[in-house]
Amino acid sequence: MKASSQTLPAGAVPAESRQLSRQTQVLVAVLAAASLAVLFWPRGDGTREAPGGFLIDAGGRPVPVAGRMAPVTLVHFWATWCPPCMTEIPSLDRLSDDLGEYRGDFTILMVAVNDDMERVASFVGERMSSVLYDPSWEVAHRYGTRKLPETYLVVRGNVEERWIGAQDWNDPKIRRRILEAVEGLRTGQEQAPGAEQASAARAAARPEARG
């Protein structure tokens, strides 16, 4: 007696194949998640490698993020459509001016997210060259940013600090943290006892001096 065979409709997939396909998709998803976890998982010292990617300059040209990074960089995600972002920009500008002596070792990379270039240009004026654009949140999402504003302290390619929401960049504690990174980079060693207090006093005095 011949074994009976079942004819499948055109385009149909056997149940076994469908089950295998689903299992394969789940496996691929798990492996992808594991790969991302390895790439962005914090290191033992609490830092993680800063994500890369491309941003857009004022001329519409793609720019690698790494090309705009200094040894110590504040990566600041903001937008003109974000009211809290606008309120903190003046103190961020003052921080940039006050740490001008560290230019070359320190920079602030302002990333306008999903923003209009003309509005940004009108707002930042002469600081336009320090602004890049992230029109689709691509780089912001790589950092883990979902809301604005957010700022990251990147030291030698590693994210060491994250500030969520608008900050007062005149705050001595915040300035001390940034100065520790910059001065530590210059000396190549931990600050000597008392240097931290001196840096804090120096940073705190600047806003008062400027009024």
Protein Blocks (a to p, Z undefined) as FASTA:
>chain_A
ZZddddddehiacfklmmmmmmmmmmmmmmmmmmmmmmmgccfkopacddedddddfkop
acdfklmpcfbdcdddddfklmklmmmmmmmmmmmmmmmmmgojaccddddehiafklmm
mmnmmmmmmpccdfkommmmmnopabdcdddddeehiafbdcedjddfkbmklmmmmmmm
mmmmmnopacdehjlmmmmmmmmmmmmmnZZ
